[in-house]
Amino acid sequence: MSLSRLVARPMLASVFVVGAANALKNSGALAAKAEPVTDTLVGTIKKAVPQAPLPDDPQTLVRINAAVQIAAAAALATGRAPRTSAAVLAASLAPTTLAGHRFWEADDQATKTQQQLHFFKNLSVLGGLLIAAGDTEGRPGVAWRARRVAKDARREARHLAVSARQEAKLVKAKVA
């Protein structure tokens, strides 16, 4: 693992550990802010997957999200399944940001500016997570390997077609 990954992953994960720990301590207060987002999210998920065992209580959902963030941040920081943990953190950051930093609903300009700053900070963290989720550490990714297999298959098919035509000519020459 490169030095930049060794340093960057724990730095990226630290914001989630701190934020999730705060969410666990203050889940009651945060649940009230999260309720509009959790209601929409739970309704959408239950329409898509009616049998999904998803709680309706916003406080429980805040706690679950915090636990998921702590686990994924720990995995990212330690380099365990970094791509998966970065993707999980990215997926959990979207509803967290929408619930916590609704700057478009702020009444005064100071609050609106502060919430807007945090919203766009989270957006930039999301960008870092997307980069981390796609990072193959210099090894070829799945997409490159699939393109390579397809290219090799096309080359082999062309070679087989040429060989088959040559064999057909030889057989035709022997018969005639």
Order of alpha helices (4+ residues) and beta strands (2+ residues): alpha-alpha-alpha-alpha-alpha-alpha
